[in-house]
Amino acid sequence: MEWILQLPVLFFSVIFHEFAHGFAAYRRGDDTAYLSGRLSFNPLPHIDPVGTVLIPAACALMHFPMIGWAKPVPVNPFRLHHPRGDMAMVALSGPLSNIVLALLSIVAVKVVMLGFLPGDLSFTLMRMFGFAVVINLMLAIFNLIPVFPLDGSQIALGVLKGRALELYEKHIPYGMYIMLALVFTGALQYIMQPVLGLVLALLTPFLGGF
């Protein structure tokens, strides 16, 4: 029944992720997300039938760690002050928002561990915030993979130059197929698990006895 705690955490985390994209674009001159009603924590405009409903439901049924995504916010790079560089910053803002949520969740775990709350409530909150740490780190790591259309690809497009950029752009038409191959071959797990394990090992002293 852990999905009961994981689902609202995932739901908020993916919405916050997309809000961060829209807000970063807005600060850099593109108000497309704002005009589309996406600069909001109202969940309805952010729901993606597959990423916000079907995938989390499948994770719950198969007892997998909860993962998913919200509907991508619309961004018009031509309205940004510096389209190439600003688009990379807009892309980076999503994973960064999840890292911030993970760090705030660690703080919340430490506060709950002070023992001000009843035992059952304290245990439930610690579990929920613990899930928030893992889920948000997974979302950040997943989205930083430099394969189109993930955020990592937009960051790479903004950083790479010259021949490296030309070579990298060649994968874009096949990006979705690459992602599907990573998922269905299980390779995605071997990419994410070592990074997640390393980060959690570094954070273990701050998580106390969780």
ChimeraX commands (.cxc) that place a marker at each C-alpha (Angstrom):
marker #1 position 0.00,0.00,0.00 radius 0.5
marker #1 position 3.03,2.28,-0.22 radius 0.5
marker #1 position 1.60,3.73,-3.44 radius 0.5
marker #1 position -0.92,5.64,-1.32 radius 0.5
marker #1 position 1.98,7.73,0.00 radius 0.5
marker #1 position 3.99,7.74,-3.23 radius 0.5
marker #1 position 1.25,8.85,-5.62 radius 0.5
marker #1 position 0.55,12.32,-4.15 radius 0.5
marker #1 position 4.31,12.89,-3.85 radius 0.5
marker #1 position 4.84,11.99,-7.50 radius 0.5
marker #1 position 1.84,14.06,-8.58 radius 0.5
marker #1 position 3.11,17.19,-6.85 radius 0.5
marker #1 position 6.71,16.61,-7.94 radius 0.5
marker #1 position 5.99,16.35,-11.68 radius 0.5
marker #1 position 3.68,19.39,-11.53 radius 0.5
marker #1 position 6.36,21.38,-9.71 radius 0.5
marker #1 position 8.86,20.24,-12.35 radius 0.5
marker #1 position 6.71,21.60,-15.20 radius 0.5
marker #1 position 5.88,24.77,-13.28 radius 0.5
marker #1 position 9.63,25.37,-12.93 radius 0.5
marker #1 position 10.06,25.09,-16.71 radius 0.5
marker #1 position 7.26,27.58,-17.32 radius 0.5
marker #1 position 8.46,30.01,-14.68 radius 0.5
marker #1 position 12.04,29.93,-15.97 radius 0.5
marker #1 position 10.78,30.61,-19.51 radius 0.5
marker #1 position 8.60,33.46,-18.22 radius 0.5
marker #1 position 11.57,35.08,-16.47 radius 0.5
marker #1 position 13.52,34.88,-19.73 radius 0.5
marker #1 position 10.88,36.55,-21.87 radius 0.5
marker #1 position 8.49,33.79,-23.01 radius 0.5
marker #1 position 4.99,34.08,-21.53 radius 0.5
marker #1 position 3.55,31.16,-23.54 radius 0.5
marker #1 position 3.17,28.94,-20.47 radius 0.5
marker #1 position 1.57,31.82,-18.53 radius 0.5
marker #1 position -0.93,32.55,-21.31 radius 0.5
marker #1 position -1.72,28.83,-21.52 radius 0.5
marker #1 position -2.64,28.71,-17.83 radius 0.5
marker #1 position 0.31,26.49,-16.97 radius 0.5
marker #1 position 1.96,28.75,-14.38 radius 0.5
marker #1 position -0.31,27.24,-11.76 radius 0.5
marker #1 position -0.24,24.49,-9.14 radius 0.5
marker #1 position -3.78,23.57,-10.13 radius 0.5
marker #1 position -3.21,19.93,-11.19 radius 0.5
marker #1 position -5.87,19.82,-13.92 radius 0.5
marker #1 position -3.95,21.71,-16.67 radius 0.5
marker #1 position -0.86,19.57,-16.00 radius 0.5
marker #1 position -2.43,16.10,-16.21 radius 0.5
marker #1 position -1.03,13.87,-18.94 radius 0.5
marker #1 position -3.21,10.75,-19.43 radius 0.5
marker #1 position -0.17,8.51,-19.87 radius 0.5
marker #1 position 2.49,10.06,-17.66 radius 0.5
marker #1 position 0.27,11.25,-14.80 radius 0.5
marker #1 position -2.29,8.45,-14.76 radius 0.5
marker #1 position -1.40,5.24,-16.61 radius 0.5
marker #1 position 2.33,5.00,-15.82 radius 0.5
marker #1 position 1.93,5.64,-12.05 radius 0.5
marker #1 position -0.97,3.17,-11.97 radius 0.5
marker #1 position 1.16,0.56,-13.70 radius 0.5
marker #1 position 3.99,1.20,-11.23 radius 0.5
marker #1 position 1.60,0.68,-8.33 radius 0.5
marker #1 position 0.20,-2.55,-9.78 radius 0.5
marker #1 position 3.65,-3.97,-10.52 radius 0.5
marker #1 position 5.14,-2.73,-7.22 radius 0.5
marker #1 position 7.74,-0.64,-9.04 radius 0.5
marker #1 position 9.10,2.67,-7.67 radius 0.5
marker #1 position 6.64,5.42,-8.60 radius 0.5
marker #1 position 7.64,7.40,-11.69 radius 0.5
marker #1 position 5.79,9.51,-14.23 radius 0.5
marker #1 position 5.51,12.95,-15.80 radius 0.5
marker #1 position 3.11,15.83,-16.31 radius 0.5
marker #1 position 2.06,17.42,-19.60 radius 0.5
marker #1 position 5.07,19.42,-20.89 radius 0.5
marker #1 position 4.62,23.18,-20.65 radius 0.5
marker #1 position 4.69,25.02,-23.99 radius 0.5
marker #1 position 7.85,27.06,-24.53 radius 0.5
marker #1 position 8.55,29.23,-27.57 radius 0.5
marker #1 position 12.35,29.52,-27.81 radius 0.5
marker #1 position 12.07,32.41,-30.27 radius 0.5
marker #1 position 10.50,34.57,-27.56 radius 0.5
marker #1 position 13.37,33.99,-25.14 radius 0.5
marker #1 position 16.00,36.70,-24.76 radius 0.5
marker #1 position 18.79,34.33,-25.86 radius 0.5
marker #1 position 17.04,31.32,-27.46 radius 0.5
marker #1 position 19.85,28.77,-27.34 radius 0.5
marker #1 position 21.29,29.49,-23.91 radius 0.5
marker #1 position 17.97,30.36,-22.29 radius 0.5
marker #1 position 16.38,27.15,-23.59 radius 0.5
marker #1 position 19.12,25.17,-21.85 radius 0.5
marker #1 position 18.41,27.04,-18.60 radius 0.5
marker #1 position 14.65,26.43,-18.98 radius 0.5
marker #1 position 15.38,22.71,-19.44 radius 0.5
marker #1 position 17.73,22.62,-16.45 radius 0.5
marker #1 position 15.16,24.28,-14.19 radius 0.5
marker #1 position 12.99,21.13,-14.19 radius 0.5
marker #1 position 15.58,18.70,-12.77 radius 0.5
marker #1 position 16.84,21.42,-10.43 radius 0.5
marker #1 position 13.33,21.83,-9.04 radius 0.5
marker #1 position 13.26,18.12,-8.20 radius 0.5
marker #1 position 16.66,18.34,-6.51 radius 0.5
marker #1 position 15.35,21.25,-4.43 radius 0.5
marker #1 position 12.28,19.20,-3.44 radius 0.5
marker #1 position 14.53,16.28,-2.48 radius 0.5
marker #1 position 16.65,18.54,-0.25 radius 0.5
marker #1 position 13.56,20.08,1.35 radius 0.5
marker #1 position 12.24,16.58,1.99 radius 0.5
marker #1 position 15.46,15.70,3.81 radius 0.5
marker #1 position 14.94,18.76,6.01 radius 0.5
marker #1 position 11.35,17.64,6.62 radius 0.5
marker #1 position 12.55,14.17,7.65 radius 0.5
marker #1 position 14.94,15.72,10.17 radius 0.5
marker #1 position 12.18,17.94,11.59 radius 0.5
marker #1 position 9.79,14.99,11.99 radius 0.5
marker #1 position 12.56,13.01,13.71 radius 0.5
marker #1 position 12.60,15.63,16.50 radius 0.5
marker #1 position 9.59,13.80,17.91 radius 0.5
marker #1 position 7.01,16.55,18.26 radius 0.5
marker #1 position 4.29,14.48,16.58 radius 0.5
marker #1 position 2.45,11.30,17.65 radius 0.5
marker #1 position 4.27,8.08,16.79 radius 0.5
marker #1 position 2.01,6.80,13.98 radius 0.5
marker #1 position 1.79,10.21,12.28 radius 0.5
marker #1 position 5.53,10.72,12.66 radius 0.5
marker #1 position 6.27,7.35,11.03 radius 0.5
marker #1 position 3.86,8.03,8.15 radius 0.5
marker #1 position 5.34,11.45,7.46 radius 0.5
marker #1 position 8.87,10.10,7.58 radius 0.5
marker #1 position 7.93,7.44,5.04 radius 0.5
marker #1 position 6.24,10.00,2.80 radius 0.5
marker #1 position 9.15,12.45,2.90 radius 0.5
marker #1 position 11.55,9.57,2.41 radius 0.5
marker #1 position 9.66,8.60,-0.74 radius 0.5
marker #1 position 9.81,12.26,-1.79 radius 0.5
marker #1 position 13.61,12.17,-1.60 radius 0.5
marker #1 position 13.87,9.06,-3.77 radius 0.5
marker #1 position 11.15,10.00,-6.26 radius 0.5
marker #1 position 12.52,13.49,-6.85 radius 0.5
marker #1 position 16.07,12.23,-7.26 radius 0.5
marker #1 position 14.82,9.66,-9.77 radius 0.5
marker #1 position 12.95,12.35,-11.69 radius 0.5
marker #1 position 16.04,14.57,-11.76 radius 0.5
marker #1 position 18.36,11.77,-12.89 radius 0.5
marker #1 position 15.89,10.52,-15.52 radius 0.5
marker #1 position 15.31,13.96,-17.00 radius 0.5
marker #1 position 19.04,14.74,-17.14 radius 0.5
marker #1 position 19.71,11.81,-19.50 radius 0.5
marker #1 position 20.88,13.56,-22.71 radius 0.5
marker #1 position 18.46,11.82,-25.05 radius 0.5
marker #1 position 15.78,13.77,-26.92 radius 0.5
marker #1 position 13.14,14.78,-25.81 radius 0.5
marker #1 position 14.32,14.71,-22.17 radius 0.5
marker #1 position 15.58,17.88,-20.48 radius 0.5
marker #1 position 19.14,16.65,-20.75 radius 0.5
marker #1 position 18.94,16.88,-24.53 radius 0.5
marker #1 position 17.99,20.57,-24.42 radius 0.5
marker #1 position 20.84,21.23,-22.00 radius 0.5
marker #1 position 23.27,19.45,-24.35 radius 0.5
marker #1 position 21.96,21.42,-27.33 radius 0.5
marker #1 position 22.65,24.65,-25.46 radius 0.5
marker #1 position 26.14,23.64,-24.35 radius 0.5
marker #1 position 27.62,21.79,-27.33 radius 0.5
marker #1 position 29.13,23.71,-30.25 radius 0.5
marker #1 position 30.57,23.07,-33.67 radius 0.5
marker #1 position 31.15,19.51,-34.83 radius 0.5
marker #1 position 30.07,18.04,-31.47 radius 0.5
marker #1 position 26.70,19.77,-31.78 radius 0.5
marker #1 position 26.26,18.55,-35.37 radius 0.5
marker #1 position 26.95,14.96,-34.37 radius 0.5
marker #1 position 24.68,15.17,-31.33 radius 0.5
marker #1 position 21.76,16.57,-33.34 radius 0.5
marker #1 position 21.77,13.50,-35.58 radius 0.5
marker #1 position 20.15,11.42,-32.82 radius 0.5
marker #1 position 17.12,13.72,-32.41 radius 0.5
marker #1 position 14.83,11.97,-34.96 radius 0.5
marker #1 position 15.53,8.68,-33.17 radius 0.5
marker #1 position 15.43,9.97,-29.60 radius 0.5
marker #1 position 12.06,8.49,-28.69 radius 0.5
marker #1 position 13.07,5.11,-30.13 radius 0.5
marker #1 position 16.27,5.24,-28.09 radius 0.5
marker #1 position 14.26,5.95,-24.93 radius 0.5
marker #1 position 11.88,3.06,-25.65 radius 0.5
marker #1 position 14.86,0.76,-26.22 radius 0.5
marker #1 position 16.41,1.85,-22.91 radius 0.5
marker #1 position 13.13,1.15,-21.10 radius 0.5
marker #1 position 12.20,-2.18,-22.67 radius 0.5
marker #1 position 15.72,-3.65,-22.58 radius 0.5
marker #1 position 16.13,-2.70,-18.94 radius 0.5
marker #1 position 19.18,-0.58,-19.77 radius 0.5
marker #1 position 17.55,2.47,-18.19 radius 0.5
marker #1 position 17.71,0.77,-14.81 radius 0.5
marker #1 position 21.45,0.19,-15.18 radius 0.5
marker #1 position 21.92,3.86,-16.04 radius 0.5
marker #1 position 19.84,5.27,-13.19 radius 0.5
marker #1 position 20.44,2.85,-10.33 radius 0.5
marker #1 position 24.19,3.46,-9.86 radius 0.5
marker #1 position 23.69,7.24,-9.90 radius 0.5
marker #1 position 20.72,7.04,-7.53 radius 0.5
marker #1 position 22.59,4.67,-5.24 radius 0.5
marker #1 position 25.62,6.98,-5.10 radius 0.5
marker #1 position 23.50,10.05,-4.34 radius 0.5
marker #1 position 21.51,8.24,-1.64 radius 0.5
marker #1 position 24.74,6.93,-0.09 radius 0.5
marker #1 position 26.02,10.51,0.11 radius 0.5
marker #1 position 22.73,11.66,1.63 radius 0.5
marker #1 position 22.40,8.80,4.15 radius 0.5
marker #1 position 24.06,10.73,7.02 radius 0.5
marker #1 position 21.50,13.51,6.57 radius 0.5
marker #1 position 18.57,11.09,6.47 radius 0.5
marker #1 position 19.40,9.70,9.89 radius 0.5
marker #1 position 17.75,6.38,10.62 radius 0.5
marker #1 position 15.23,6.47,7.75 radius 0.5
marker link #1:1,2 radius 0.2
marker link #1:2,3 radius 0.2
marker link #1:3,4 radius 0.2
marker link #1:4,5 radius 0.2
marker link #1:5,6 radius 0.2
marker link #1:6,7 radius 0.2
marker link #1:7,8 radius 0.2
marker link #1:8,9 radius 0.2
marker link #1:9,10 radius 0.2
marker link #1:10,11 radius 0.2
marker link #1:11,12 radius 0.2
marker link #1:12,13 radius 0.2
marker link #1:13,14 radius 0.2
marker link #1:14,15 radius 0.2
marker link #1:15,16 radius 0.2
marker link #1:16,17 radius 0.2
marker link #1:17,18 radius 0.2
marker link #1:18,19 radius 0.2
marker link #1:19,20 radius 0.2
marker link #1:20,21 radius 0.2
marker link #1:21,22 radius 0.2
marker link #1:22,23 radius 0.2
marker link #1:23,24 radius 0.2
marker link #1:24,25 radius 0.2
marker link #1:25,26 radius 0.2
marker link #1:26,27 radius 0.2
marker link #1:27,28 radius 0.2
marker link #1:28,29 radius 0.2
marker link #1:29,30 radius 0.2
marker link #1:30,31 radius 0.2
marker link #1:31,32 radius 0.2
marker link #1:32,33 radius 0.2
marker link #1:33,34 radius 0.2
marker link #1:34,35 radius 0.2
marker link #1:35,36 radius 0.2
marker link #1:36,37 radius 0.2
marker link #1:37,38 radius 0.2
marker link #1:38,39 radius 0.2
marker link #1:39,40 radius 0.2
marker link #1:40,41 radius 0.2
marker link #1:41,42 radius 0.2
marker link #1:42,43 radius 0.2
marker link #1:43,44 radius 0.2
marker link #1:44,45 radius 0.2
marker link #1:45,46 radius 0.2
marker link #1:46,47 radius 0.2
marker link #1:47,48 radius 0.2
marker link #1:48,49 radius 0.2
marker link #1:49,50 radius 0.2
marker link #1:50,51 radius 0.2
marker link #1:51,52 radius 0.2
marker link #1:52,53 radius 0.2
marker link #1:53,54 radius 0.2
marker link #1:54,55 radius 0.2
marker link #1:55,56 radius 0.2
marker link #1:56,57 radius 0.2
marker link #1:57,58 radius 0.2
marker link #1:58,59 radius 0.2
marker link #1:59,60 radius 0.2
marker link #1:60,61 radius 0.2
marker link #1:61,62 radius 0.2
marker link #1:62,63 radius 0.2
marker link #1:63,64 radius 0.2
marker link #1:64,65 radius 0.2
marker link #1:65,66 radius 0.2
marker link #1:66,67 radius 0.2
marker link #1:67,68 radius 0.2
marker link #1:68,69 radius 0.2
marker link #1:69,70 radius 0.2
marker link #1:70,71 radius 0.2
marker link #1:71,72 radius 0.2
marker link #1:72,73 radius 0.2
marker link #1:73,74 radius 0.2
marker link #1:74,75 radius 0.2
marker link #1:75,76 radius 0.2
marker link #1:76,77 radius 0.2
marker link #1:77,78 radius 0.2
marker link #1:78,79 radius 0.2
marker link #1:79,80 radius 0.2
marker link #1:80,81 radius 0.2
marker link #1:81,82 radius 0.2
marker link #1:82,83 radius 0.2
marker link #1:83,84 radius 0.2
marker link #1:84,85 radius 0.2
marker link #1:85,86 radius 0.2
marker link #1:86,87 radius 0.2
marker link #1:87,88 radius 0.2
marker link #1:88,89 radius 0.2
marker link #1:89,90 radius 0.2
marker link #1:90,91 radius 0.2
marker link #1:91,92 radius 0.2
marker link #1:92,93 radius 0.2
marker link #1:93,94 radius 0.2
marker link #1:94,95 radius 0.2
marker link #1:95,96 radius 0.2
marker link #1:96,97 radius 0.2
marker link #1:97,98 radius 0.2
marker link #1:98,99 radius 0.2
marker link #1:99,100 radius 0.2
marker link #1:100,101 radius 0.2
marker link #1:101,102 radius 0.2
marker link #1:102,103 radius 0.2
marker link #1:103,104 radius 0.2
marker link #1:104,105 radius 0.2
marker link #1:105,106 radius 0.2
marker link #1:106,107 radius 0.2
marker link #1:107,108 radius 0.2
marker link #1:108,109 radius 0.2
marker link #1:109,110 radius 0.2
marker link #1:110,111 radius 0.2
marker link #1:111,112 radius 0.2
marker link #1:112,113 radius 0.2
marker link #1:113,114 radius 0.2
marker link #1:114,115 radius 0.2
marker link #1:115,116 radius 0.2
marker link #1:116,117 radius 0.2
marker link #1:117,118 radius 0.2
marker link #1:118,119 radius 0.2
marker link #1:119,120 radius 0.2
marker link #1:120,121 radius 0.2
marker link #1:121,122 radius 0.2
marker link #1:122,123 radius 0.2
marker link #1:123,124 radius 0.2
marker link #1:124,125 radius 0.2
marker link #1:125,126 radius 0.2
marker link #1:126,127 radius 0.2
marker link #1:127,128 radius 0.2
marker link #1:128,129 radius 0.2
marker link #1:129,130 radius 0.2
marker link #1:130,131 radius 0.2
marker link #1:131,132 radius 0.2
marker link #1:132,133 radius 0.2
marker link #1:133,134 radius 0.2
marker link #1:134,135 radius 0.2
marker link #1:135,136 radius 0.2
marker link #1:136,137 radius 0.2
marker link #1:137,138 radius 0.2
marker link #1:138,139 radius 0.2
marker link #1:139,140 radius 0.2
marker link #1:140,141 radius 0.2
marker link #1:141,142 radius 0.2
marker link #1:142,143 radius 0.2
marker link #1:143,144 radius 0.2
marker link #1:144,145 radius 0.2
marker link #1:145,146 radius 0.2
marker link #1:146,147 radius 0.2
marker link #1:147,148 radius 0.2
marker link #1:148,149 radius 0.2
marker link #1:149,150 radius 0.2
marker link #1:150,151 radius 0.2
marker link #1:151,152 radius 0.2
marker link #1:152,153 radius 0.2
marker link #1:153,154 radius 0.2
marker link #1:154,155 radius 0.2
marker link #1:155,156 radius 0.2
marker link #1:156,157 radius 0.2
marker link #1:157,158 radius 0.2
marker link #1:158,159 radius 0.2
marker link #1:159,160 radius 0.2
marker link #1:160,161 radius 0.2
marker link #1:161,162 radius 0.2
marker link #1:162,163 radius 0.2
marker link #1:163,164 radius 0.2
marker link #1:164,165 radius 0.2
marker link #1:165,166 radius 0.2
marker link #1:166,167 radius 0.2
marker link #1:167,168 radius 0.2
marker link #1:168,169 radius 0.2
marker link #1:169,170 radius 0.2
marker link #1:170,171 radius 0.2
marker link #1:171,172 radius 0.2
marker link #1:172,173 radius 0.2
marker link #1:173,174 radius 0.2
marker link #1:174,175 radius 0.2
marker link #1:175,176 radius 0.2
marker link #1:176,177 radius 0.2
marker link #1:177,178 radius 0.2
marker link #1:178,179 radius 0.2
marker link #1:179,180 radius 0.2
marker link #1:180,181 radius 0.2
marker link #1:181,182 radius 0.2
marker link #1:182,183 radius 0.2
marker link #1:183,184 radius 0.2
marker link #1:184,185 radius 0.2
marker link #1:185,186 radius 0.2
marker link #1:186,187 radius 0.2
marker link #1:187,188 radius 0.2
marker link #1:188,189 radius 0.2
marker link #1:189,190 radius 0.2
marker link #1:190,191 radius 0.2
marker link #1:191,192 radius 0.2
marker link #1:192,193 radius 0.2
marker link #1:193,194 radius 0.2
marker link #1:194,195 radius 0.2
marker link #1:195,196 radius 0.2
marker link #1:196,197 radius 0.2
marker link #1:197,198 radius 0.2
marker link #1:198,199 radius 0.2
marker link #1:199,200 radius 0.2
marker link #1:200,201 radius 0.2
marker link #1:201,202 radius 0.2
marker link #1:202,203 radius 0.2
marker link #1:203,204 radius 0.2
marker link #1:204,205 radius 0.2
marker link #1:205,206 radius 0.2
marker link #1:206,207 radius 0.2
marker link #1:207,208 radius 0.2
marker link #1:208,209 radius 0.2
marker link #1:209,210 radius 0.2
view
